[in-house]
């Protein structure tokens, strides 16, 4: 599938996605395998490959812990992820939770830490989007599937336990 030109006189390819039911099933299977294997299923990010981390947020309505596994890149001491919801239209629940309660916990392949989340903006967002683009050549095509700009979420190390922020 192609989309109209973005001003350069060419059409842009929109990458195909599996059906939504398959994406949701894959998430559920990954979380189940994580639980059954005692935490396996996370991997470290590499220079040209994203990693997987477990993000635990505080539910914006329930106040209960909510966990999800997301892809990430490292940016110095920070971790960077995309609030893409499998490239679906809605914002992911974990991102809505972080907007209400930015203090959260991440579990990496080599340990856990408390972090504080914020949406990158301006030059920071452009720089981090370009980093993701270097890892995923179809990033812009996938992003065009969403009705709104995909948030680039920065997870900064918390100075102290900051889950209540």
N, C-alpha and C positions, 0 to 999 in steps of 0.2 A: 504494500500500500504506500502511496506517496501523498504528500501534502503540498499545498501551493508554496510557491517561492517565498522566501523571507526577504525579498528585496535584491537578491543576487542573480535573478533570472533563471534559477534552476529549481527543480523540485527536490524535496527532502524525503528520504525514506523513513517511514514510521515502522519500527520493528514490531514483529508479531509477538503477542503474549499468549501463554496457554490460557484456557478458559479460567474464569474466576474461581470456580469450584475446585479446580486443580491447585491453584495458588493457595487457597485457604487450607486445603487438605495437606499440602506440603508443609505449611506452617505448623499444623497440628501434629503431624508425624515428627517433625524436627523437635518440637517441645517434648513430645512423649519419649523420644529416644534420649533426649537430654536427661529426663527424669529417671528413666529405666537404667541408664548406664552410669548414673551417679555423677553427671556433669560433663560427660564427653559430648563432643559436638560443637565445641568452641575452638577457634583457631586464631592465631596471631595474624595481624596484618603484616604484609611484606611491602617492599617499595612499589611493586606493580601489581599487587593483589590485595583486595580487601580482606579483613578478618571478620569473625563473628563473635559477638559478645551478648551476654544476657543483661538486659536492662530491667531494673525493678523500680517502678514509680509508685507514687501514692495516688490512688484513685481520686479523681476530682470530686466525685459524688459520694462514693462509699467510704473513702478514707482508708481503704484496705490496700495492701501491697498487690501490685499487678506486674507480672513479668512477661517479657517478650524477648525473642532473640532477633537481633538486627545486625546488619553489616556495618563495618566501621573502617576508617583510616586513622592513622596516627598523624598528629600535627604538633610536633614537639611534645609537651606534656599532656596535650589535649587529645581527645578522641572526637572524631567527626562522623556523623551519620546523616542520612537523608530521611525526612519524614514523607515517605513516598507511598505507604500503604499498598505495596505490591503494584504500584502505578495505577491504583484505583482512584476514583474521583474524590472520595471522602478523605479527610485528614485522619491519620491513624490515632487510635484512642490513646496510645502512650504519649504522643505529642501533645494532645489536648491535656492530658494529666500533667505533663511537664510545664505547660504554660500556667497551670494553676499552682503547681508545687514543683519548682525547678530543682530542688534538692533530691537526689536519687542515688542509687547504688548500681555499679556495673560489676559484672563478674567476667573476667577475662580467662583465657586458657591458663594463665599463670598467677591468678589471684583476683581479689576483689578490691574495690575502692569506692569511696563516696565521691560524688561529683556534683557540680551545679551546671544546669543546662541553660543555654540561651540560643536564640536564632541568630545566625551570622547575617550581617547586612553590609551593604556597600562594598568596599574594596575587599573586606574579609570574605564576604560571600562569593564574590567573583573568583578570588584566589582559590578558595576551597572547592568551588564548583569545577574549576579547571583541574584541580587534583583528581577529583572523582572522574572527570572526563578522560583523564590519562589512563585510568584503570578500566573504564567502561566506555568503549567507543560508541555505544548506542544510547548513552545517557540523555542527550538532547532529544532524540527521537522518542524515548520513553516519556520524558518530561512533557512533551507536547500532548500526550494523552490526557494529562490532568487539566482541569479547568482553571486552576490557580497555580501560582509559582510554588514549587516544591521547597519547603524549608530545609536549609542546611543547619543542622543542629550540632552545636559545639558543647562537648561535655568537659568542663574544666575541673581539675582536682579541687576538692573542697578543702578549705583551710582546717576545718574541724568537722565533726559529724553535722551535716547540714540538711538532713532529711526533712526538717520542719520548715525550711525557707519558703 
